[in-house]
Amino acid sequence: MTSKIAVVGEKQVVTAFQLIGFEAFPVVSGDKARQKLRDLANDNYGIIYLTETMAEKIPETIEYYDTQVTPAIILIPTNNGTLGIAKERINKNVEKAVGENIL
């Protein structure tokens, strides 16, 4: 079975991804984002792009999915720029994988 890809976040961000063929799910709050992630995970989505601003509102949910094989939650900036959360996550994962931050 093939995994699907989705984008979750603010409407002005996710609609741009629709134009290139991704399934986009606009949300307006952390609670809505949390529920949408659960729904998508249960519906065989393998990769979910999530805006940093929504991720900032639901850190415990992001931490939970970090312990799961799927879906992979990938943070993306909004049209207002980055909060640095995605880069921080990459640094932590690299450090966990190789024992030190080589970036």
C-alpha positions as CSV (number, residue, x, y, z in Angstrom):
1,M,0.0,0.0,0.0
2,T,1.3,3.4,-0.9
3,S,1.6,6.1,1.7
4,K,0.1,9.5,1.0
5,I,1.5,13.0,1.6
6,A,-0.3,15.9,3.2
7,V,0.3,19.5,4.2
8,V,-1.3,20.9,7.4
9,G,-1.2,24.5,8.6
10,E,-2.5,27.9,7.9
11,K,-4.7,28.3,4.8
12,Q,-2.4,30.8,3.0
13,V,0.5,28.3,3.3
14,V,-1.2,25.0,2.5
15,T,-3.2,26.2,-0.5
16,A,0.1,26.8,-2.3
17,F,0.9,23.2,-1.9
18,Q,-2.4,22.2,-3.4
19,L,-1.3,23.9,-6.7
20,I,1.5,21.3,-7.0
21,G,-0.7,18.3,-6.2
22,F,-0.4,17.8,-2.4
23,E,-3.4,17.2,-0.3
24,A,-3.8,20.3,1.8
25,F,-5.6,20.6,5.1
26,P,-6.0,24.2,6.5
27,V,-6.3,24.4,10.3
28,V,-6.8,27.5,12.5
29,S,-5.6,26.2,15.9
30,G,-3.3,23.8,17.7
31,D,-6.3,21.6,18.7
32,K,-7.4,21.4,15.0
33,A,-3.9,20.6,13.9
34,R,-3.5,17.9,16.6
35,Q,-6.8,16.2,15.5
36,K,-5.9,16.5,11.8
37,L,-2.5,14.8,12.4
38,R,-4.3,11.9,14.2
39,D,-6.8,11.6,11.4
40,L,-4.1,11.6,8.7
41,A,-1.9,9.1,10.6
42,N,-4.9,6.8,10.9
43,D,-5.6,7.2,7.2
44,N,-2.2,5.9,6.0
45,Y,-0.4,9.2,5.4
46,G,3.3,8.5,5.4
47,I,4.6,12.1,5.2
48,I,2.9,15.1,6.7
49,Y,4.3,18.6,6.2
50,L,3.3,20.8,9.1
51,T,3.9,24.5,9.5
52,E,6.2,25.5,12.3
53,T,3.7,27.9,13.8
54,M,1.2,25.0,14.3
55,A,4.0,22.7,15.5
56,E,4.9,25.3,18.1
57,K,1.4,25.0,19.5
58,I,1.4,21.2,19.8
59,P,5.0,20.1,20.9
60,E,3.8,17.1,22.8
61,T,2.0,15.8,19.7
62,I,5.1,16.3,17.6
63,E,7.2,14.5,20.2
64,Y,4.8,11.6,20.1
65,Y,5.0,11.2,16.3
66,D,8.8,11.4,16.6
67,T,8.6,8.0,18.3
68,Q,6.5,6.5,15.6
69,V,7.7,5.0,12.3
70,T,5.0,6.8,10.3
71,P,3.9,9.3,9.6
72,A,7.1,11.4,9.3
73,I,6.3,14.9,10.4
74,I,8.3,17.5,8.5
75,L,8.1,21.1,9.7
76,I,8.0,23.9,7.1
77,P,8.1,27.7,7.5
78,T,5.1,29.9,6.8
79,N,5.0,32.8,4.5
80,N,6.2,35.0,7.4
81,G,9.5,33.1,7.6
82,T,11.0,30.5,9.9
83,L,10.8,30.1,13.6
84,G,14.0,27.9,13.6
85,I,12.1,24.9,15.0
86,A,12.7,22.8,11.9
87,K,16.4,23.4,11.9
88,E,16.6,22.7,15.6
89,R,14.8,19.3,15.0
90,I,17.2,18.4,12.3
91,N,20.2,19.2,14.6
92,K,18.7,17.1,17.4
93,N,18.1,14.1,15.0
94,V,21.6,14.3,13.6
95,E,23.0,14.5,17.1
96,K,20.9,11.5,18.2
97,A,22.0,9.5,15.1
98,V,25.7,10.1,15.2
99,G,26.4,11.1,18.8
100,E,27.2,14.7,18.1
101,N,26.0,17.6,16.1
102,I,28.0,17.6,12.9
103,L,26.0,20.4,11.3
